[in-house]
Amino acid sequence: MNDLKYILSYLKYYKKDLIITLILVIVETIFELIIPFLMRDIIDIGIEESNMNQIWISGSLIIGCALISLITGHFYARSNARLVTNFSYKLRLETFKKIQTYSFSNIDHFESASLITRVTNDVQIMQNTLAGGIRPICRAPIMLLMGVGLSFVMAPSIAWVFLCGVPVLAIILFLIVRKTAPKYSVLQKSVDNVNLVVRENINAIRTVKSYVREEFEKEKFNKANKKVMDVTKFTFRVAQLNQPSFQLVMYAVTTCILYLGSVAVHNDTLQIGTLTALLSYILQVLNSLMMFSNIFLLVNRSFASSERLCQIFKEVPTIPENPNGLKEIKDGTIDFNDVSFKYRENSMEYVLSGINVHIPGGTSVGILGGTGSAKSTLVSLILRLYDVTKGEVLIDNKNVKDYDLKSLRDNISIALQNNVLFSGTIRENLKWGDKTADDKTLYEALKMACADEFIDRLPGGLDYDLGQGGVNVSGGQKQRLCIARALLKKPKIIIFDDSTSACDMETERKILTNIRNLKGLTNIIIAQRITSVMGADMIIILDNGTITDIGNHEELLARNNIYQELYNTQLGGVVNAADSRK
């Protein structure tokens, strides 16, 4: 319940629309309830006593009440639509903004498919609850109190039948809610799983087709989809008992009132107009209660969605902002002082252990190591994508935690092996690095990344549409565009995480030579190919999360067994050590 209250608290931004909506519902309901009371006078006074004046007066009042109810209903619909759409817009925006504050460790707490479902499907459920809930929730208590009150005023000897029907309806609703409530959480998790299967399949569609696994993927999706169907079928089957059960009670109450009313009319203790008004009230009251029960079931489902959304809001970012922190990196000197790291506090083993290394500003650093040696994890600590578990990472002799997070990452560029290009043109993607860059600046970066050689061959050049995820260019072209984008930031530190793996060796050599010739730029190159790091000022050998050796090419080739093995395996010893730094 507290989670639902928190989500609905976003209505405070739209108090005016909320108040107007509630007032319009109340006015509409009151004038609807007056109509049966006026109809009684038409029948009992106008028709029974042949009083045409009463018929005209009461008839005019009924038309007036109906018009007022119609007008208020129309303006309610407009006000409610404005309120609901603004609410869902704000909720969806704040949910997405919260996710943007997460570090990698926060995101690890959720599956990406689940986050997508929460931002879309769960917010939509909250919107539907609000859109369909305000009117019945306001009308039902007013209808119940005024309808029963006016009924007791007109015919207290019969109105007690109302009071017999209400507890029966409450018991039915309680039993249905008790049965369906636990299923809504299961339903949302099942939707998460469907999204996960679809997302994985679309992202890996080339792999699926190359391994001819379409049938396997169809079966996998069928299982996830069937789970949603089964849970939905059970939940809706039980929930749908609500309407016939309420109708049964409503017709039973109506029958009782008709019987008691007809006896009273026969005994001249009740007039026909009063009986007609009573029947109108019972239909209005019970219909409102039935609508309220339907909304109650919808609200019951919103409990699960509000809980899932609140899990996002309650997640505390493990890397908090430091708006008053340092804004500038001057020379790009990096120090790892006795750094150890593990992804979870309760993990038994450290991913990185006892890392101590000094990287002078403006130098070129290569990092080599086998798969799983934590090379990417090491450089992630520089950008504070993760925070160290022990020790400290310093830039310009200042702890990275002392920097403003945005400024820190603005001063550091990273190009990944599987870097992402977004839908749009080459120009739009490059301007992620510098949104003010002109064409001359863009071409300078493209030339540094050896991407200028294919740009002019593409239709439209810089305005060539890359397609979703950059599908319209090759892997090597995509990597070079990502390197150009990283260079446009004009960083003090640039990191290449195996970001030239799809390029041929000659292109890679040109790119790295261009990068190393940039003055005052600290560049860190993670690579599998020894040729990528041979020209670095310093090469770090990582093995199982620890540094086993540090030196330049000649030093490591002379003393380090791992480096010697890589050199001989990849190059066969044909590259002369003396020429390797040219």
PyMOL commands that set and color helices and strands:
alter all, ss='L'
color gray80, all
select helices_A, chain A and resi 2-47+52-100+104-107+112-154+156-203+205-210+214-239+242-266+272-314+375-380+400-402+405-410+426-430+439-448+452-455+461-463+468-470+475-487+505-516+530-532+553-559+561-571+577-579
alter helices_A, ss='H'
color red, helices_A
select strands_A, chain A and resi 334-341+352-359+364-369+390-395+398-399+412-416+493-497+522-526+538-543+546-551
alter strands_A, ss='S'
color yellow, strands_A
deselect
rebuild
show_as cartoon
